[in-house]
Amino acid sequence: VAVALLLQAGPARSFDPAQDKPELWLYYPTNFLVDQNLDKAREIWTRASKAGYTKILLADSKMGKLGDMDKRYFNNLEKAKKLAAELNLELVPCLFHIGYSNTMLWHDPNLVEGIPVKDSLFVVKNGEADVVADPPVEFPAKFGYKDETVSVENGVATVKDNPKLARFSFQFTLPQYRCYHVSVKIKTEDYKANPEIKALGDGRTLQEQHLGVKHTQDWTEHHVVFNTQDHEKVGVYFGVWGSSKGTLQWKDWKIEEAGLVNVLRRPGAPFVVQGYTEGKDYEPVADPKLGAHPWKGEYQAWHEPVKIKTKLPDGTKLRVSWYHPGIIYDGQVSACISEPKTQELLKDEAKRIREAMGAKGYMMSHDEFRSCNTDESCLKRNLDAGALLAENARFCVKLLEGSTVYVWNDMFDPFHNAHDNYYLVRGSWAGSWEGLPKEVVIMNWNFGKRDESLKFFADRGHRQVLAGYYDAPPVQVKEWVKSGAKVKGVVGIMYTTWQNNYTHLEEFARYARE
């Protein structure tokens, strides 16, 4: 039975690798604004076609900005479509960047999900109000904890060839929903691990930004920002959570209450100065560096805070509340799915991509959604995070009516990311799967719990594509095939590379079809 038949309506049967010829997919990220990328696509897609691949999952961030693309981009897109047709490859474009939302936030950086700061103290001086730590905060002279792998002398913490964890920490009692800036200078010499700064509140991680430390660098200052959220007991940790060769040094660690950095301005993230009116008692507040470095849609953890311009008398105390984004790892931010303008952008994106591509199917990019349900737009709906995402999924699926819709499994999978205590998400993602009609095809990359995950979606009536490889040995796909044989509705296998490594394209295809 051809896999193509499985894509049509009707009861699905188990995928039998001994009889079926699975439809092979290739995940292909690119940028068709660059002419040379067409030549690269021709080379890779030709190889894929010869190896038996029939579908290309096409990820191009420029598709989220089609209203701003020039004629050259659309010409290249047409050439790519023609190339795919010549090679008998179906293009399935990615859209709806829910989770990794930088592309969407290129249109309006204020649409990022906001974390609240409540009643921070500002004091007026010389026509400007700036934050004053309340209560005062600084790193104490005594460590809360220090691993034996860390030695300290003259204010410098040194780690050398550590065989295990190497951390030092400080403990604080802080107000809830306040924002703090931590800075430190770091020097390395051939150090292989990645130094981190973590903030933990009652075991919950409040700070996930990467520092970007080089393996060898002179003294360089690094910054992170965290929000205490609903925690008062907070630990701040400096260190590495593993072994490493080389030398790492820390000095000049500082903490301060942060001012108006990345302050959001939109209806669902209000800026409030208690007892005073914007435009009357103080000038309108906006951060010109919000989501604008090094280009639109990218957010810096730290830059010079905005001051409140006012003619109020010196010494006037203000209580200020606002919202700021939670930045994850290397700049990941998530759009607020409850803000009406976000929904308008999703509508516009769907319309433009469908007109430009005319594809049979589209891939919803809901994936690793790490910040949600913390700003006023979400909270006023009185729904848990899972219910919010379910509603968003229904909305997005409806925008693609008449097409085959695909989506990554993880945010709808209780054996993957659809649970509670997930990064900066308030509440639980449980129940998000209720927003997916059974006609939506699941692109399943949950290798670690593949048996449970595949069964979960199969029992709900979904067809599935096994998203394998992930820059691991290609033979690993055979484990996916074994698990896929246990459930109904597996209709394909995908070569999924995040490193643009197509070396094993043909080998993967052979293993997938053994």
Protein Blocks (a to p, Z undefined) as FASTA:
>chain_A
ZZklmmpgcddddddfklmccdddddddddfkbmklmmmmmmmmmmmmmnopabdcdddf
klmmmmmpcfklmmmmmmmmmmmmmnopacdddehiehjamlmmmmomklpccdddehia
cddeehiacddddddddddfbdfbdcfkbcceehiacdehiabdcdddddddddehiacd
dddddddehiabdcdddddeehiafbfcdehiafbdcdddddddddekjafbdcddedde
dddedjdddehiacdddddehiacdfklccddehiaehklpccdddfkgopafbehiacf
bdcddddddfbdehiacdddddddddehjhpacddfkbmklmmmmmmmmmmmmmmnopab
dcdfbehiabghkbfklmmnopafklmmmmmmmmmmmmmgoiacdddfklmcfklmmcgh
ihjagcjfehklmmpcfklccddfblklmmmmmmmmmmnopacdddehjopafklmmmmm
mmmmmpghiabdcdddfklpaklmmmmmmmmmZZ
